[in-house]
């Protein structure tokens, strides 16, 4: 069947194929439409929607698929259900770093957990099929917007004032009454309600809030930009998310800045609330553990002036000082540094004392700096301690008597100390919780006094060029949504040849429109409009 | 001084609750009355209650120095206040008397439920120290308040549209909602009775997921307990002595919060029991009892209210629950979106209402279908508000 243009029987207007209401006079051309699917023919103003008109070629079929609301809603539903399943167990990035995810899920959540893992739900939101669903959603939004948006725009911007009688009768709000001598006072009353008035002979078209009809298309455009922005993240250079582990006093290069910028951790602070913070909090503060009020890293920000010369030592110029706190990141260029967490698990120094066999402390304490240990300590005038061996993370004593370390990180330090008293010396192996004499019958014991930890601040280094796209996309979405939701498109058709025919249409809130219309009608001496919906109900009730 | 403000504000909240309770009487009487007098009295009382609640909000804000939206008690209370706000807007726009009879109890139920949580004023943890706390939470609760109106309208619609004695799924679902409401009421009553009136408390020592010793305070006899839990008695300070408490012997791994599950189980058992007794006394479904009230509703108007509140509430939710939330997440956590369970469920709520709107606009889901969707939306909101905070450990578990 060849698609042909349609000539309106009533007014002779030539309409594109697929048109349902004549674009000039509003007479119904195609009464054969599916009433279950299109409840309100006025939704697209009866214009020819491509997906409802053509269904021959493969392209038509694909087009119909993506423009279908059923398909669109199914995609949204699939994304929603998947997202919900993704919250049953924690996502992979919330489980402890370094553990085998398969084992972790199996161990903690049993068979269900393993199933969850093997089906990819542990890393749902970046899984390929979640991204494919989002891609399909984008296609659906684009296709549906073009399919309906363009004909609607055309039809709304080329509205004709004169309408066929059947068009009037088909509207939900309708009134057929005796024509008054003068219709102009009625028209004026509506124009005071900010209706724009167009006249063609005895026919009038009053309209306001047409923008409302474009709201959905504006918000869908915003969503496309948002989805585009979130895909940009997969391009290199658009997105940086690094961790900067910075011990107190240390200066480090900021990752991904090619050695251009450095940052120094001057001081890391944890503040807790105390009683002076207000008597209101007294009850909350008196219960057990301290409540943290502030995490803060005082930093110095440097620029490196010798990046051009490869291998040269950095020439740092101080640019700025800042206190990074939670909710108060430090920004430079397109980068931001966030207070992420802290680490005080690494030992910095340990302090010991020497004790004789009867338990008396001899001389002064001595402190070993674990990052860079010295080996000789004078405890008193006659006694000195020599550190013969040190292992930061003690594993075992090797055959040759040296200490074997599991890792270079000082988490479980062990020492072999030699206590020298004049010519005599004795050896002992000291672990944090345990000391073993190596030589027999030692006179002196070395006791652990205390330890000092490194305080390291963990900062997040962030750069995200996708934010402007995503934020703009969402703002456009919100604007579109507000336009579509808070503005009402109201139209009134009046025909004053013969009787006075009056019909009104709005895209939503008939309640409000009815109130507005009836107020004007009644103050001009007319009866109230008939609401078809109420009449239908009355009919139902009579049955 | 500040402590006094807190106690005054709590009293105001309590007074508002009582006012709403009393306002139900003239409101109910006004349905059958021809004059406007009774409804005017009721609405005046509701407005007074609303003003008292707003005063609670302001006083508590002044007293603690941050907006009272930082823990479960404050958040649920705020939600309940916004439901009243939503109701007042709906009333003044649509002038429907009947609506309040269903909207007020929803709000009161939430108020009572919120007061089950710790009402202490607490200083803010670093992540919450931001102006975005007030902006984000107030917009979200405002949206929730408005969206709830669609569920109330939906409920009234269904009560009228669904035949009460029909042997169908829709009638059973509707009755199940009523049974759920009974359960919540029973939960509140039992908690108040056992915790505040009788003062029942059994302490159990158990080991949590990290292997740390913890004390679980059971205010209801232990039907379910933590693996290896030992009954103990609090001897003051941090001292506990082994004791002999009732314990069924059923134990679950520390992954599940057995203490909360125990409360849930009791609520269900007692709730179902009470529901059964109600059914025995009434000799018909609860929906059949409510029917005469809902029969006075105008279905078209309920449908209109249901749709309008979604259309007005949804953009506000998108603004507060997604946009403001993302801005703050970017500032506080360095990423605007991280698929934290709470964020994900906000996303799910958002997506659900987009489905609602698409089905309604394009596929003619009006009337009963739309009413069901509105109720599901409200259940999603409640799920995100309560279950996610309590059950799933995430960045938002602040209670």
Interface residues (C-beta under 8 A of the other chain):
Chain A: X36 X37 X39 X43 X69 X70 X72 X73 X76 X77 X79 X80 X83 X84 X86 X87 X90 X91 X108 X109 X124 X125 X241 X273 X277 X278 X279 X280 X281 X282 X283 X284 X285 X291 X292 X293 X294 X295 X325 X326 X327 X329 X336 X338 X340 X460 X462 X467 X470 X474 X475 X477 X478 X481 X482 X485 X486 X508 X509 X510 X511 X533 X534 X537
Chain B: X2 X3 X6 X63 X64 X65 X94 X120 X121 X122 X123 X124 X125 X126 X127 X129 X130 X255 X299 X300 X301 X304 X307 X308 X311 X312 X314 X315 X318 X319 X322 X323 X326 X330 X331 X332 X333 X334 X335 X336 X339 X341 X344 X345 X347 X348 X351 X352 X354 X355 X358 X359 X361 X362 X363 X364 X366 X388 X392 X393
